[in-house]
Amino acid sequence: MTFNLTLPNRTRTNQTETLTTDNNIVLIGANGSGKSRLGAWVEQTMQSRLTVHRISAQKALSIPDFAQLKNLEQAEKALLYGRDDQHASVGRKITDRWGSNPTTFLLNDFDKLLSLLFAKSAERDRLHTQQTKAVQSYVPVPDAPIDIIVRIWSDIMPHRQISFNDGKVLVRKEEEPEYHGKEMSDGERVTLYLIGQCLCAPDNSIIIIDEPEIHLHKSLVDKLWNKVEELSQSKLLVYITHDLDFASSRKDALKFWIKSYNGNNLWEWDEVPRDENLPDGLILEILGSRKNIIFCEGENGSLDTTIYQLVYPDYHIIPRGSGQKVIEATKALKGNHNIHHLNVFGLIDSDYKEEEEKQTLLQHGIFTISIAEIENLFCVEPVLRIIAEHLELNSEQKVNEVIDFLIQSLNAEFEVQVSSKAEKIVEYKLGAFSKEANNEQGLTAGLTTTLGRIDIPTIYAQTRTSFQNAIDARSLNELLLIYNRKSLTNRISGIFGLGNGQYDKLLVRLFKGSRKEELIHAMRQYLPQIN
């Protein structure tokens, strides 16, 4: 169904603009960007033309002992307008429903929702009885909202059963006694509340849901809103959220980034750009950043990501997993002209790369660290000395013992390391393949040219020499640049009298203590300066 949604002008003038859409909408922005205020503005602006039912983030979830039984007209007025008498109207909604403070008022209408749910069931039963008497034969019983809630509930919470009897909400867990709805958890109560509110909103209405993920476990959020959307085809759902995961989960929704609120009903906002090479969640994270971006290897919470955040405090660090993912994300973002307010860089491990490949990557803003992989950064000489001094050990002796260990380990797998680096060089040269003409001969000629650049004996000999030179020179820096073996920190723990895995843990403690700046300075010497 198509809706025309009125929004404030994105150029921050006092005009409005109309968005015509068949899709639901997500308004996403950081805390303090004016999202809730915008939701209230949309409600006030549009409610004279059609029903706009807003569910605020500030809501009480207390369930009464018994729902107050009302007729359908009274119950609908109470939920939509905040009162059920002859004075209930859209014009009084801001006072009666929102306490004259539509942005921050604590909405307390669970009792009204339950009254309407029971009223709809009662009205369904009345009409069905009337129809059955008229035809004097069986008439199928249509579902009331309560029946739909029970069905959805069993789908998303299969180990709990919900029932509505005699004005009460009752819940039963498997093989446990039944309990009253007021004893439900926050997650259970908000699930019932959100389903009920969306089902009770009239057809052809706009439903604005502020913080649709609050109180819900992440495993339930998608299931819940997928079900609600399935049952709300005749309604427009407008979600207001700061949760990147939720926003990216609404795959077919239009997404708008609320950048800021400037007072006097003026917002700065724009549509979230799409990029087939960048996941929606990543684009949203980038749009929400006020700092320039560095993509790096690793995962959120990993030690290497923590190090980069400390060394590059003026940048927003986004881990992308593998080095190839870093390269892809950096190139894709640099090529996306819709995201132009930030500079973006990549930072990857050296990982057997030759100087030619590093320089090529640098042209795309992708830097390589001066060691084989980030874990080796924890074994550079200044860091080894800090660890030794902290443990009151002879730092010179410990540095030499680490060098001896690296040489011994490298010699033990010398051919494996040499062949692995040579393999990477060959892969890089093969990656330079391009056809020389748009036909079979052009492809053949291109492959011949590419293979002609690959001299395996020379590559292997040069690689072998570089490894041997590092060993002969007893150069810790060169050894850490060429020796690509994870968990070096675990393997050298014993040199410092530490158990397996204790070296990393000690390093983390020192980063949180008095040697933090000393360690950052030590590591910064081995990381590129990014401007």
Salt bridges, closest charged atoms under 4 A:
GLU17 OE1 - ARG10 NH2 2.88
GLU43 OE1 - ARG54 NE 2.84
GLU43 OE2 - LYS93 NZ 2.98
ASP65 OD1 - LYS182 NZ 2.56
GLU73 OE2 - LYS77 NZ 3.42
GLU76 OE2 - LYS120 NZ 3.65
ASP84 OD2 - LYS70 NZ 2.97
ASP85 OD2 - ARG83 NH2 2.79
ASP96 OD2 - ARG83 NH1 3.46
ASP96 OD2 - ARG92 NE 3.03
ASP109 OD2 - ARG97 NH1 3.28
GLU123 OE2 - ARG126 NH2 2.70
ASP125 OD1 - ARG124 NE 2.68
ASP143 OD2 - ARG151 NH1 2.97
ASP147 OD2 - ARG124 NH1 2.93
ASP155 OD2 - LYS227 NZ 3.05
GLU174 OE2 - HIS159 ND1 3.47
ASP186 OD1 - ARG189 NH2 2.49
GLU188 OE2 - ARG160 NE 2.40
ASP222 OD1 - ARG250 NH2 3.51
GLU229 OE2 - ARG250 NH1 3.07
ASP243 OD2 - LYS218 NZ 3.61
ASP245 OD2 - LYS218 NZ 3.46
GLU268 OE1 - ARG12 NH1 3.88
ASP270 OD1 - ARG10 NH1 2.91
ASP280 OD2 - LYS255 NZ 3.77
ASP280 OD2 - ARG274 NH1 3.92
GLU285 OE2 - HIS316 NE2 3.06
GLU354 OE2 - LYS421 NZ 3.27
GLU373 OE1 - LYS486 NZ 3.05
GLU375 OE2 - LYS486 NZ 3.81
GLU381 OE2 - ARG385 NH2 2.92
GLU389 OE1 - ARG515 NH2 3.19
GLU396 OE1 - ARG385 NH2 2.80
GLU401 OE1 - LYS398 NZ 3.42
ASP404 OD1 - ARG474 NH1 2.70
GLU413 OE1 - ARG485 NH2 2.49
GLU415 OE2 - ARG464 NH2 2.82
GLU518 OE2 - ARG515 NH2 3.05
